[in-house]
Structure formats: C-alpha cells, structure tokens
Amino acid sequence: MKRRIVSALVVAVAILVPVSVLAVIMGAWLQYVGNPVIPLGKNGSWDDRSVYSARVVYDGAGYRMWYAASGSNNSCAKIGYAISADGLTWKKPFATPVLEPGVGLGVG
C-alpha cells in the first residue's frame, strides 16, 4: 500500500512539475471565456454532433485549423477546416468537410 502511494506521488510530481515550469516560462494560462472557439455546425450539418482533435498551424499570415467532427445524421468522423486571423475567432470557409472516408482512404 505504501509503495502505491509513493508511486502515485512520483507520477503526480512528474506531471505537475513540467506544467508549472511551463506556466512560469510562458505566463499563466487562462481559460478563454468565448469557448468553444470552433462551435458545432448548424442542426443537420455534417458537424452538428461533435468537434474534436483540432490541430492548428500558424502560417505567418493567420491560423489554419483542421479538426475531426461528426454529425447526427451519420456516425462517421470527417475532417473540417477553419481559418482565423487571431487564433480566437474562427470561420469555416466551407460548408462541407475537406476530407471524408471513401475509396482510397481504406474505407469503402
């Protein structure tokens, strides 16, 4: 029992120390009050059920986001695309996914 407690403390310290060091280096992290920055799509759209696993790239002119999403009409995840000038306000330039399962992607 004592060994488990010590192991748990070692794991907790290993996880918390890097986070606290990063907070000191970069400043405190604050939750953005305007969350979510990429909302679900409108009812009936391909991304109206869930949006997850976003990846963001800054290209020197703005931010580009690719994200996985699924809609209530099907259970298949698809990839969406969004753009932002400031990293907080996002626009979805396309009404459809930019990538979805099909022939050539191992499905279908």
C-alpha positions as CSV (number, residue, x, y, z in Angstrom):
1,M,0.0,0.0,0.0
2,K,2.8,2.4,1.0
3,R,4.5,1.6,-2.3
4,R,1.4,2.6,-4.3
5,I,1.1,5.9,-2.6
6,V,4.8,6.7,-3.3
7,S,4.3,5.7,-6.9
8,A,1.3,7.9,-7.2
9,L,3.1,10.9,-5.8
10,V,6.1,10.4,-8.2
11,V,3.7,10.3,-11.1
12,A,1.8,13.4,-9.9
13,V,5.1,15.3,-9.4
14,A,6.3,14.2,-12.9
15,I,3.1,15.5,-14.4
16,L,2.7,18.7,-12.4
17,V,6.3,20.0,-12.5
18,P,6.6,20.4,-16.3
19,V,3.2,22.2,-16.3
20,S,4.2,24.6,-13.6
21,V,7.6,25.2,-15.2
22,L,5.9,26.0,-18.5
23,A,3.4,28.3,-16.7
24,V,6.4,30.3,-15.3
25,I,8.1,30.5,-18.6
26,M,5.1,31.4,-20.7
27,G,2.9,33.1,-18.1
28,A,-0.2,31.7,-16.5
29,W,-2.7,30.0,-18.8
30,L,-6.2,31.4,-18.7
31,Q,-9.4,29.7,-20.0
32,Y,-10.8,31.7,-22.9
33,V,-14.3,32.9,-21.9
34,G,-15.5,32.7,-25.5
35,N,-15.2,28.9,-25.7
36,P,-15.7,26.9,-27.7
37,V,-13.7,28.7,-30.4
38,I,-14.9,26.3,-33.0
39,P,-18.6,25.7,-32.5
40,L,-20.7,22.8,-33.7
41,G,-22.3,23.2,-37.1
42,K,-26.0,24.1,-37.6
43,N,-28.6,21.4,-37.0
44,G,-28.5,18.8,-39.7
45,S,-25.0,19.7,-40.9
46,W,-22.1,17.2,-41.2
47,D,-20.5,18.6,-37.9
48,D,-23.5,19.2,-35.7
49,R,-22.8,16.5,-33.1
50,S,-19.1,16.7,-32.1
51,V,-15.9,18.6,-32.9
52,Y,-12.7,17.2,-31.6
53,S,-8.9,16.6,-32.2
54,A,-8.2,20.0,-33.6
55,R,-4.7,20.9,-35.0
56,V,-3.7,24.5,-35.6
57,V,-0.9,25.9,-37.7
58,Y,0.2,29.5,-37.9
59,D,1.5,30.2,-41.4
60,G,2.8,33.8,-40.9
61,A,-0.4,35.4,-42.1
62,G,-3.0,33.7,-39.9
63,Y,-4.1,30.4,-38.3
64,R,-5.4,27.3,-40.0
65,M,-7.2,24.6,-38.2
66,W,-8.1,21.1,-39.2
67,Y,-10.5,19.3,-36.9
68,A,-12.4,16.0,-36.7
69,A,-16.2,16.2,-36.5
70,S,-19.3,14.1,-36.9
71,G,-22.9,14.9,-37.4
72,S,-26.1,13.5,-36.1
73,N,-27.0,12.1,-39.5
74,N,-24.1,9.7,-39.6
75,S,-21.5,8.3,-37.1
76,C,-18.5,8.6,-39.4
77,A,-15.8,11.2,-38.5
78,K,-14.8,13.7,-41.2
79,I,-12.1,16.4,-41.3
80,G,-13.1,20.1,-41.3
81,Y,-11.1,23.2,-41.9
82,A,-11.3,26.7,-40.3
83,I,-9.3,29.9,-40.5
84,S,-8.5,32.7,-38.1
85,A,-6.6,35.9,-38.1
86,D,-6.1,36.0,-34.3
87,G,-6.4,32.4,-33.2
88,L,-9.6,33.1,-31.2
89,T,-12.2,34.0,-33.8
90,W,-12.6,31.1,-36.3
91,K,-14.5,30.9,-39.6
92,K,-15.4,27.8,-41.5
93,P,-14.9,28.7,-45.2
94,F,-16.5,25.5,-46.5
95,A,-20.0,24.1,-45.7
96,T,-18.7,20.5,-46.3
97,P,-15.8,18.5,-44.9
98,V,-12.4,18.8,-46.6
99,L,-11.7,15.1,-46.1
100,E,-14.0,12.2,-45.5
101,P,-13.7,8.4,-45.6
102,G,-14.1,6.8,-49.0
103,V,-12.3,4.9,-51.7
104,G,-8.5,5.3,-51.3
105,L,-8.6,6.0,-47.6
106,G,-9.1,2.4,-46.6
107,V,-12.8,2.6,-46.3
108,G,-15.4,1.7,-48.9
